[in-house]
Amino acid sequence: MPLVAFDKKGNRLGMGAGYYDRTFGTLSNQKIKLFGLGFEVQQVDAIPTEEWDIALDGMITEKRIIIF
């Protein structure tokens, strides 16, 4: 999933429209893993979340693969 920023807990900051949260929220009973794709510089200390936000299972950057 594309993103603007992510934190060490797997929270992501998207573009603000909530498209991915709505889409993957309807698939919560499916066994899918959600990975973000971005750069190390996009990691921040913390991202505020709302109850409808869907966290990532992992993150792929230019340096590593992170499993949350």
ABEGO torsion letter per residue (X at the ends): XBBABBBAAGBBBBAGAGAAAAAAAAAAABBBBBBBBBBAAABBABBBBBAABBBBABBBBAABBBBX
